[in-house]
Amino acid sequence: MKRPKPILLQSILCVLSLGVMACSGSLDDPHNIYQGGDLTIFDSTTMAYDRPSPIIEANEMYYDRWLEGDLAYETDRVANSLEEPPPDGTAGLGPLYCGKSCATCHSGTGRTKSTLFTHGGTGYDFSSFLAFVRTPNEQYYRSIGRVLHDHAVFGAVPEGTLRVKYTLLDDDEPVCWENRGVCDPADTPCSTWITEPDPDTGLGYCLIREQASMCRSFDDGETYCLIRPHYRVFDWYDEQIKPDEMRLSVRTPLRHVGLGLMLAVDQEELKALASMQYPEYGITGKLQWVTERGKKVIGLSGHKAQHADLTVELGYLSDIGATNPRFPDEIAEGQDQVTEDFGIEVSSDEMAGVDMYMHGTGVPARRNVMKPSVLRGEEMFYKAKCHLCHTPTLHTGPNAVELIDGTRMPMLSDQTIHPYSDFLLHDMGPDLGDDFGQWEASGDEWRTPMLWGIGLQEIVDGHTHFLHDGRARNVMEAIMWHFDQEGSVSVEIFSKMSKDDRQALIDFVNSL
């Protein structure tokens, strides 16, 4: 098991990496270096999302639970066997699943590069996305449930497999559906591939039908290409559902950075932010309200802030297929292929360890804060009004956050943090919408994602795909996808900047 750097070494790294003497969260922090307050760590390696906060590391009880949770988070689970049970802590997978562990989709506690881009949809061994499915009148299909499970253990059959086709934003004609997304370059113009054509067959998964005339450009001639996903489900387990008879929302993983602080944010501050409307810029953020565990509370977790906690119990059941005390029934309950009852496969104690791990992991400090282009980019960030949704500074409340087992986390309280998010819902327009509302969020509304740690995603996970379904292949595309509704003013201002100022803004975002 890996062991994180000790606090003293982190302090030394702070001085060396920043080139400044201020390395204490209690000192003045004009550049928001301490993004996670006292939970900030100084690491810009592949482990940047996967270190305990200094406070957790300093407390033996918390630290031991953090390490236990880390192990459970990263260990692939295996299918049960009545004849020869797997080792403790790994039993319980499927019969249907999307991933084998938390780390399947959250490699390095970040965002695993989605199999949408590496395999054209469903992966060979796991899928780093979730496909939410329901009827047009917002009911679940009895043979599927809330999520399409596109993998199964031996002896079971997946509910279906997903394929994606990408076209340029102004080209709405998906190609090759008749071959489930497999294209022959001799027949179909294709210059970009998800997987390179097979040397024997010449076939591969075509990413987009790339036509330069369908890309867009700024006034100075720099071009950018926005790609739009088109999804189809094949190999249905039961009934074949026609595309126009279902609602399908495909979502890639979020970075698991600063989640404990997210849940500890002062809710009175969020209510105040929701009351601050900016009609001159078309921005009207609103709170998400959800009902969980019998209480109506503010939702914070997930792409649409559709949950009030970190969904450890739901994730084990729905994503991995492991039953637990909160969800004791198999995810495929009611399907003919569920013939065995293996009982509870993940204990409350194991899940609480994972919850501790996710709450207690540190937030990477800002980097390159004195670089001229980063300083200029911060000015451009404010000029483009990005800060009206990506709020730089918030505070956590006075009350201790509780884990799912009741453990209190007082170290998360009374922190000054810099998530660059208001945690509110914003209307991003139908081009980014998924026609899949949840609680107070409509299909076009999304929670503002946190930006802390965003500049390290390529180092940790090897890619720069952003937005809820990964369609933005870099920060530039992510910005330009804000062209409708509440993001339109920012895109208009950004588009009129010089190329150097646009790059400076991107450099600033990558410093977070």
N, C-alpha and C positions, 0 to 999 in steps of 0.2 A: 504494500500500500504506500502511495506517495505520502510524504510528510511535508507540510508547508514550511516556508521560511520562518524563522523565529522573528519576534518583534524587533529585536535590536538590529538584525540585518535589514529588515524592512526600513527602519529609520535611516540606516546608512544609504540604502538605495534611494530613499527620498532625496537626500542632499545631493547625491551624485547625479540623479536623473533630472532634477529640477535646476541645479546650479544656484540654489538660493538657500538661505539660512532658515527660512520659515518652514518648519516641518512638523508643526503641531496643529491639530484641528482647532485649538483654542486661540491661535494667533490670527491676526488679520489675514484674510484670504481674498484679495481683490480679484483674482483671476479664477475663482471657483475651482481651485486645484483639488480641494477636498470634496469631491463630488458626493461621497457617502458620509460626510461628517466624520465621526470617530470610527466609522466602519470602512474608511478608505484604506486601500492597499496600494503599494507602489510596485507594480509588476506589469510589464508590457510584452511578456512572452506568451507562448501558447497556453500558459497556465493562468492568464490574466483574469479569467472569470471564475477560477476554481481554487481560490485561496480563502482561508477563514479570515474574518475580520480580526484585527488585533484584539478586540475585546473578547471575542469568542476564544481565541487562542490562549488568552491569559487566564481563563477560567477552566479548570481541569474538568469539571462536570460537563459544561457545555461543549468543550472541545472533544471529549470522548464521544459524546452523542453525535457531534458534527462528523467525526471520522466514521462512525458507524453508518450514518446516513449517507455519506459520500460513497461508501462501499456499496450500499444497497442501490443507490442512484445509478451507479455505473455497471453493476453486474448484470449480464444477460441472464434472463430466466429461461428455464427449459420446461418442457411438458412433463406433467405428472406421469408416473408409472406405478400402477398398483403392485406390480411384481417387484420392481426395484426402484424405490423412491429416490429422487435426486438428493444431493446434499442439502442440509438445512440452509434456508435463505435464498435458494435458487429455484425451488419447485413452484410451479404454477405459471403456465403460459398457455393462452388460448382456452378452448380449441380455436377461437378466432382471435386475431390480433393485428395491430398495425406495426408495432415495434416490440423489441424484446426487453428493453430497459428504458429508463428515463433518458440515458445517454444516447440511445439510438437516434432520437430526434434532437437532443440537446448535447451534441458532442462538445466536450470541454465546458459544459454548462452554457453553451451558446446556441447557435442555430446550425445544425447539420446541413450541409448543402443538400437541397431537396432532390429526391429521386425524380421529381418533375423534370429537372434539368439533366440529371445523370442517366436516367432510364426512360424518359418520356412518359412518366407516370408511376405506376406501381413498380417498386423495386423487386429485385430477385429474392432478397431475404427479409427486407423490411421496407417501409415507406415513410419517409420523413415529411409527412403532411397528414392532415386529417381532412376527410371529405364528409361534411355534414349533409345528411339527406333527409328530406321530408316532403310531404305532399303539398300541392299548391294551396290547400287550406290549412297548412301548418300542423299537420298530424304526422306521426311517425309511421312508416311502413312496418307492419308487424314482423315481416321476414328480415328486416334490416336493423331497426332501431335508429338511434340518433347519428351513428357514424358508420360509414361503409368500411367493413373490415376486409381488407384485400389480401390477407395472409391467413394461413391455417396450419395447425400441426398435422402430422401424418395421420391419415384416416379421416380428416375433416376437409371441407371444401370452403374456400373463401366466398364471401357474399357477392363479390364482383371484383373486377380489376379496372383501374382508372387509366385512361390515356389522355394526354394533353397535346394540343396543337397550338403553336404560336404563330400569329400573323402580326404584321405591323399594324399600328393603331388604326390607320385609315384603310386597311385591307381586311375585310370581314369574311374572306373565303377560306376556311380551313381546307387543307388538302389531305389526301391519303386516308380518309376514314375507312374506306373499303378494305384497307390492309392494316387497320388498327394502328395507324400512325407510321407504318413502315413505308419509306419512300424509295423509289428507284431513281437515281439521279439522271438516268437516261430519259425518263419520262416527265420528271417534275423539276422545274428550276428551283434549286436549293443551294444556297452558298454558306449556310451556317447549320451545323449539325449538333444535336444533343450528344449522340455517340457517333464516332466516326464510322463510315460505311464498312461493313464486314469485307475483308479482303477477298473472301471466296465468293460471296453472293453479290457484293456491291451494294447491299442494302444497309440503311441506317435510319435513325430517327431524325427526321427533318425538324429543325427548330423553327425557322420562319422562311417564308418565301420573300427573300430580301430584294426589295426594289428601291433604289436610291430616291426615286421620285416620291416615295411614300414616307421618307424620313422628313424631319422638320429641321429648320435652321434658325439661328439667331440673326439679327441684322448684320453682324460682322462676318457671317458666313459659316461659323461653327455649327456642325450638325449634331443631332441626337436622334435616336430611333427608339420609340416606345413600342413595346410588344404587348399584344393582348392574348390571354389564354383562352382556349376553347376546349371544353372537357367532354368526354364521352365515357360511359361505363360499359364494359363488356363482360362476358362470362358470368352472367347473373346466376346466383345460387338457386333462386326460385323463379319468380315471374320476371320477365324482362320489362322494365319500366321505360317508357319512351321519354326522351329528353324534355319534351314540353309538358310532361305529366309529373314532374318532380322539381323541387328546388334543391340545388346543389351548391354548396359553398366549400371551396377548397382553401385551406389555410396552412401555411408553413409555420414552423416553430418560432417562438419568441426567444430572445436572449433571457436567460435566467440570471439577470444582474440586478442586485438591489431590491429583490422581491420583499424581503422583510421590512425594509424602509418604506416601500410602496404601500404595504398594508398598514404601516404606522403613521402615514401622512395625516396631519391635523385635518379632520373633516370639516371643521368650521372654516378653515382656509379654502378648502375645495368649494364649499357653499358660497363663499365670498367671490371666488373666481367665476363660478357659474352665474353670479348676478352681474358680472362685469361684461356687458355686451358692447360690441364694436360695430354698429350698423354701417358706419362709414367704410368699413372694410369687409362687410358681409359676414362677420364672425359672431356666432351665437352658440358658444359651447354650453352643454347641459350635463347634469349629473345622470349617471346610470343608477337606477334603483332595482335591486334584485331581492327575491325572497329565498333565503337559504336557512336550513336548520330551524325553520319556523319563525324567522325574523326577517323583517324588511329592512335592508341596509344598503349602503352605497356600494355598488360594484366597482372593483378596481382591476381585477385580474382577467386577462384574456384580451383578444383583439377588439372585442366590443364591450370590455369591462363587464362581461356577463357572469362573473363569479366574485364572491366576497372573500374567498380564501385561495390557496394555491392548488386546490383540486387534486391533492395527492391521492385520496381514496378513489375519486372518479377516474383519475388517470390510470391507476393500477387496473381497474376493471375495464374501462372502455378502450384504452390504448393497448394494454398488455394482455387483458383477458384473465387477470388474477382476482379471484374473489377475496373479499375482506369483510370485517364486521359491519361496515356501513352498507356495503353492496354484496350480500351473500349469494346472490343468484348468478349463474353463468351469463356472460354477455350474450350468448346464443340461445338462451333459455327459450324453449318453444320450437326450436328447429329440430328436425328429425335426427340430425347428427349429434345432438347432445344426449349421450346414453349413460354417462358416468357422473357420479357426484363425488368430487374430491374434497368437499368441505371447504373450510376457510383456508386460503392459500397464503395470505399475507396478514400478519397480525397488526393490531393497533400499535404495538410498540415499534415494529419495523417501520411503519408508515410515519410515526412520530419522529423517528430518526431522520428520515428523508425530509420531513417538514423542517426540522431543526437545521439541517444542512442548507436548505434553500433560503431560510430566513437569515442564517448567519454568515453566508458567503460574502466576502468583501466586494467593494465597488472600486474599480480602477481609478486612480487619480488622472487628472488631465495631464497632457503632455505637450511639449513644444509651445508653451503658453507665451513665450517672449519672441517667438518667430515672427518677423514682420508681416508675412502673409496671413498668419493666424490672427494677429492683432487687427489687421485690416478686415479680415473675414468676419470678426466679431461685430465690427461696425456695420458691415453689409447685412449680417444676420438681423440686426435691429432695424436697419433701413428697410429690409424686405418684410418687416412685421412678423417674422417667424416666431419671435418671442411671445406673441399674443396667444399662441397655442402651446408652443414648446417653452413653457415657463421656466426660466433658468433656476430660480431659487424657491424652495418651499421649506416647510418645517414639519417635523413629526410631532404628534400630540403628546400630552403629558401622561397618558395612561399606557401601561405596559401591554404590548401585544401578546396574545395567547396562542400557542400552537394547538393543533388538533387534539392533543392529549391534556391540555390545560396548563402546560408549562408556560410560565411567564417570561417575557423577554424585555426586561426594563431597559437594557442597553439601547434599544431601538427608540426610546422616548427622547423628546427634547433635543433633537438633532437638527442642525441646519444642513440641508442637502441640496444638490443641484442635479435633479433628474432631467431637466429640460423637457418637462411635460406638465400639463395641467390636469391630466387624468380624466378629462371630460370627453364627451362624445361630440364629434363634429361631422357635419354633412359634407362628404367629399364628392358628391355627384354620382350619377348613374354609371359613368365609365369605370369608377372604382368600386361601385356597389356590387353586392352579391345577391340581392333579392332575398336575403335571409335575415330578417329581423330577430332580435333577441331582447326580451324584456322591454326597456324603454328605447332601445336602439333600433332604428329602421335599417333596411338593407343598405342604404347609402351612408350610414353613420358608422364611424370608427372611433375608438378611444385613441387619443394622442399617444403614440409610443414614446417611451423614454429614450433619450439619446445617449445617456451615459454609457460608455463602453463601446459605442458604435464604431469608432475608429480602429478598434482592435479586432473587429470581427474577422477581417481577412487573415490576420495572424493566427487567431484561435481556430477558425473553421475553414479557412482557405477559400473564401468567396465573399462577394460584396452584393449579394442579392438582398433586396429590402422590400418593404410593404407586406401586406397580409398574406400574399400568395407568392412572394418572391419575384414578381414580374419585373421590378426595377433591378437592373443588373449593376447599378452603381449609384452613388449619391446624386449625381446629376439627373439621372432618370427618375429617381425617387422624388426629387424636387419638382420636376416638370410634370409628374403625374398629378400634382396638386392643381391642375389647370382649371378645375371646375368648382363651383360653389364657394365654400369657405376658404379654399386655398388659392383662389384665382388672383387676388390682389398681389399676393406674394410672388406668384409666378410671373405676373406682369412686370413687377418691379425688378425681379431677378433677370428677366429676359432683356431688359433695357440696360442692364449693367454692362460694363466692358468685360471682355474675356478675362482679363486679369482679376477684376473684382468678383466675377463668378467663381473663378478658381479659388480666390481667397476665402470666399464663403464656404466652399467645399473643404478647404484646408482647416477652417475653424471647426466645422462639424466633425472632421476626422481627428481633431484634437480632444474631443470629448470622451 
